[in-house]
Amino acid sequence: MKVLITGITGFAGSHLAELLLEEKVQVFGTVRPRSRMDNLSPAVQARLDMRECELRDYASVKALLGAIRPDGIFHLAAQSFVPTSWNSPGDTLSNNIMGQLNILEAMKDLGLKDTAIQLACSSEEYGMVHEHELPITEDAPLRPLSPYAVSKVAQDLMGYQYSMSYGLRVVRTRAFNHEGPRRGDIFVTSNFAKQIVNIEKGHAEPVIRVGNLDARRDFTDVRDTVRAYWLLLQKGEPGEVYNIASGKSVRIGDMLNMLLEMTNADISVQMDPARLRPSDVPVLQGDFSRTQALTGWTPVIPFEQTLKDILEYWRKVIPPA
């Protein structure tokens, strides 16, 4: 089986590549000259077929898909950081929407109707959710609260449209927050963990700077999330959408306290206004029963273990002072 991962050098992409290699799948990945390669060990890179491709260029995408003709595609490449989308809304919309459009157009034009494609959409699409609407099912209304979320709604509905209009085997997934080692330090769990380790190693004063600590999020380990991606690519119904979640919500401030209990450093917490967003999703808590009923998937890695693994990742990466 030949599988293509866009964004293979990213956080989720690198974990997915490792899983697929364990499954004895032939793995191809898209890279660009500026791709971050250190998420993939040399041993893993040696087993991958990496192809340069600019997803916003249709000719580049069509040439790649025509050469590989993959049995499956995981489309993970995106501008995925919500605050960046506030600063660069046009680039976020262009990058996320046009890259996917080129993939689907190339699949249509090449006649790849037997190729399944998983679209990595997002729980951010649900946006403004009220307490009485929890847990969030796939049928919940989409009320996006950021340019990033709007771009993901467009990707999501585009996938549905191409499946219905052209018979493409599109499976849409809405993953809630997925965390773990290699998570970029701009994301909240990894950012807090990195700040703690910098304090432990003497690089920073013993103060953690934070934004909104009252938001609640549904956290799943990335290694569980990519396992769901793999199962849904194989078993998902074309055109259907599936939540990937833990079914529980955790207050950001409580997550921070869990991390602080894992260090011996004496650290205080300070609010940083620069970390606040123009609007923030108050709570996300997903219902993954549709995914579970179809595939048998359920998250198995405890959140405490995920946080420990993130801390240990930064303890290995950050050198002593």
C-alpha positions in Angstrom: 0.0 0.0 0.0 1.3 3.4 -1.0 0.4 6.4 1.2 1.2 10.1 0.9 1.3 12.4 3.9 1.3 16.1 3.3 3.0 17.9 6.1 5.0 14.8 7.0 7.7 16.8 8.8 5.2 18.5 11.1 4.0 17.4 14.6 1.2 15.1 13.7 2.7 14.1 10.3 5.9 12.8 11.9 4.0 10.6 14.4 1.8 9.3 11.6 4.8 8.4 9.5 6.2 6.3 12.4 2.9 4.5 12.8 2.5 3.7 9.1 6.1 2.4 8.9 5.2 0.0 11.8 2.2 -1.1 9.7 4.5 -1.9 6.8 3.1 0.8 4.5 5.1 2.5 1.8 5.2 6.1 3.0 5.7 9.1 0.8 5.8 12.7 2.1 5.7 16.2 0.8 8.6 18.5 1.8 9.7 22.0 0.9 13.2 23.6 1.3 12.1 25.2 4.6 10.6 22.0 6.0 11.5 21.2 9.6 13.3 17.9 9.3 14.3 17.4 12.9 10.9 15.9 13.8 11.9 12.8 11.9 14.9 10.8 13.1 17.6 9.9 10.4 16.5 6.2 10.8 12.9 7.1 10.0 13.9 9.5 7.2 15.8 6.6 5.6 12.6 4.6 5.2 10.5 7.4 3.7 10.2 8.6 0.1 10.2 12.4 0.4 9.1 14.5 -2.6 9.4 18.2 -2.9 6.0 19.8 -3.6 4.5 23.2 -3.2 0.8 22.5 -2.5 -0.3 26.0 -3.6 0.9 25.2 -7.1 -1.5 23.0 -9.0 1.1 21.8 -11.5 3.4 20.7 -8.7 0.6 18.8 -6.9 -0.7 17.1 -10.1 2.8 16.0 -11.1 3.4 14.5 -7.6 0.1 12.6 -7.5 0.5 11.4 -11.0 3.9 10.0 -10.3 2.9 8.2 -7.1 -0.8 7.4 -7.6 -1.1 6.7 -3.9 -3.7 4.3 -2.4 -4.3 6.8 0.4 -3.6 10.4 1.2 -3.4 12.1 4.6 -3.7 15.9 4.1 -2.2 17.4 7.2 -0.2 20.3 5.8 -1.7 23.6 7.0 -1.1 26.9 8.8 -2.4 25.5 12.0 -1.7 28.1 14.7 -4.8 30.1 15.7 -3.0 33.3 16.8 -1.0 33.5 13.6 -4.3 33.4 11.7 -5.3 36.7 13.4 -2.1 38.3 12.3 -2.1 36.8 8.8 -5.7 35.9 7.9 -5.2 36.2 4.2 -2.2 33.9 4.2 -4.0 31.4 6.5 -7.0 31.2 4.2 -5.0 31.1 1.0 -2.6 28.4 2.3 -5.2 26.1 3.8 -7.9 26.4 1.2 -5.8 26.5 -2.0 -3.5 23.7 -1.0 -6.4 21.4 -0.4 -8.2 22.6 -3.5 -5.2 21.7 -5.7 -5.1 18.2 -4.2 -8.7 17.5 -4.8 -8.6 19.0 -8.3 -5.6 16.8 -9.1 -7.3 13.7 -7.8 -10.4 14.5 -9.9 -8.3 15.2 -13.1 -6.1 12.1 -12.6 -9.1 9.9 -12.0 -8.0 8.8 -8.5 -11.4 7.7 -7.4 -10.1 4.6 -5.6 -7.7 6.7 -3.6 -9.0 7.5 -0.1 -8.1 10.9 1.3 -8.3 12.0 5.0 -8.8 15.7 5.5 -7.4 16.9 8.9 -10.1 19.4 9.9 -10.5 20.8 13.4 -12.7 21.1 16.5 -12.0 24.9 16.2 -14.8 24.8 13.5 -17.4 24.4 16.3 -16.2 27.7 17.8 -18.9 29.3 20.1 -20.3 26.2 22.0 -22.7 26.5 24.8 -22.7 24.3 27.9 -26.0 22.7 27.0 -24.5 21.6 23.6 -21.8 19.4 25.3 -20.4 17.0 24.4 -20.1 18.2 20.8 -21.3 15.8 18.2 -20.5 16.0 14.5 -24.0 17.4 13.9 -23.3 20.5 16.1 -23.5 23.9 14.3 -20.3 25.4 13.1 -19.7 28.8 14.6 -16.0 29.6 13.9 -14.3 32.3 16.0 -11.0 32.7 14.2 -9.6 33.0 10.6 -8.0 29.6 11.1 -11.3 28.1 12.1 -13.0 29.7 9.0 -10.3 28.1 6.8 -11.0 24.7 8.3 -14.7 25.1 7.8 -13.9 25.8 4.1 -11.7 22.7 3.9 -14.3 20.6 5.6 -17.2 21.6 3.4 -15.0 21.5 0.3 -14.2 17.8 1.1 -17.9 17.0 1.4 -18.6 18.8 -1.9 -15.9 17.0 -3.9 -17.1 13.7 -2.5 -20.7 14.3 -3.5 -19.9 16.0 -6.8 -17.1 13.8 -8.1 -17.3 10.6 -6.1 -13.9 11.1 -4.4 -13.3 9.0 -1.3 -13.0 11.9 1.1 -13.0 11.2 4.9 -13.2 14.3 7.0 -11.9 14.3 10.6 -12.4 16.9 13.3 -9.6 16.4 15.8 -9.8 18.1 19.1 -6.5 19.3 20.8 -3.9 16.7 20.3 -0.6 17.0 22.2 2.6 15.2 22.8 6.4 15.3 22.2 7.5 17.5 19.3 4.5 19.8 19.6 5.6 23.3 18.5 6.3 25.7 21.4 3.7 28.1 20.1 1.0 25.8 21.3 -0.2 26.0 24.9 0.8 22.7 26.5 4.2 22.7 24.8 4.8 26.4 25.5 4.1 25.9 29.2 6.4 22.8 29.3 9.2 24.6 27.5 8.9 27.6 29.8 9.2 25.2 32.8 12.3 23.5 31.4 14.0 26.8 30.6 13.5 27.8 34.2 14.7 24.4 35.4 17.9 24.8 33.4 18.6 28.4 34.4 17.7 30.1 31.1 14.8 32.1 32.5 13.5 33.7 35.6 11.1 31.5 37.6 7.9 33.1 36.1 5.5 31.4 33.6 3.7 33.9 31.3 0.2 32.9 30.4 -2.9 34.0 28.5 -6.5 32.9 29.1 -6.4 30.1 31.8 -10.2 29.6 31.9 -10.7 28.1 28.5 -11.5 24.4 28.6 -10.1 22.0 26.0 -10.5 18.4 25.1 -6.9 16.9 25.0 -5.9 13.7 23.2 -2.4 12.3 22.8 -1.1 12.7 19.2 -0.2 9.1 19.1 -3.8 8.2 19.7 -5.0 10.8 17.2 -2.9 9.5 14.3 -4.1 6.0 15.1 -7.6 7.3 14.5 -6.5 8.9 11.3 -5.2 5.6 10.0 -8.3 3.6 11.0 -10.7 6.2 9.5 -8.8 6.3 6.2 -9.4 2.6 5.9 -12.9 2.4 7.3 -14.5 5.9 7.0 -17.5 6.4 4.8 -16.8 8.7 1.9 -18.1 12.2 2.5 -18.7 11.5 6.3 -17.1 13.5 9.2 -15.7 12.0 12.4 -14.7 13.6 15.7 -11.4 12.5 17.3 -11.5 13.4 21.0 -11.1 12.2 24.6 -14.7 13.1 25.6 -13.4 15.2 28.6 -12.5 18.8 28.9 -9.7 20.3 31.0 -9.3 23.9 32.1 -6.1 25.4 30.8 -5.2 26.6 34.3 -5.6 23.0 35.6 -3.4 21.7 32.9 -0.8 24.2 33.9 -1.0 23.1 37.5 -0.5 19.5 36.4 2.7 20.5 34.7 3.9 22.5 37.7 3.4 19.5 39.9 5.9 17.6 37.7 8.8 20.0 38.4 10.8 20.8 41.5 11.3 24.4 40.5 9.5 27.1 42.4 7.6 29.0 39.7 5.1 31.8 39.8 2.4 32.6 37.1 2.0 35.9 35.4 -0.7 37.1 33.0 0.6 38.3 29.7 -1.9 40.5 27.8 -0.1 39.8 24.5 -1.2 36.1 24.8 -4.9 37.0 24.8 -6.9 36.6 21.6 -9.5 38.9 20.1 -12.0 36.1 20.7 -11.5 32.7 22.3 -13.4 29.5 22.2 -14.6 29.0 25.8 -15.0 25.3 25.8 -14.4 22.2 23.6 -15.5 18.7 24.6 -16.0 16.2 21.9 -18.2 13.1 21.4 -16.2 10.5 19.6 -18.9 7.8 19.6 -19.3 7.8 15.8 -15.6 7.1 15.3 -15.6 4.5 18.0 -18.7 2.7 16.6 -17.1 2.4 13.2 -13.5 1.6 14.0 -13.4 0.5 17.7 -11.0 3.4 18.4 -10.7 4.9 21.8 -7.9 7.0 23.3 -5.6 5.0 25.6 -2.8 7.3 26.6 -3.6 9.2 29.9 -3.3 13.0 29.7 -0.8 12.9 32.6 1.5 10.7 30.5 1.2 13.1 27.6 2.3 16.0 29.7 5.2 14.0 31.2 6.4 13.1 27.7 6.2 16.8 26.6 8.3 17.8 29.5 10.8 15.1 28.9 11.0 16.1 25.2 12.0 19.6 26.2 14.4 18.4 28.8 16.3 16.5 26.1 16.1 19.3 23.5 17.1 22.3 25.7 20.8 22.4 26.7 21.9 23.3 30.2 22.8 27.0 30.9 
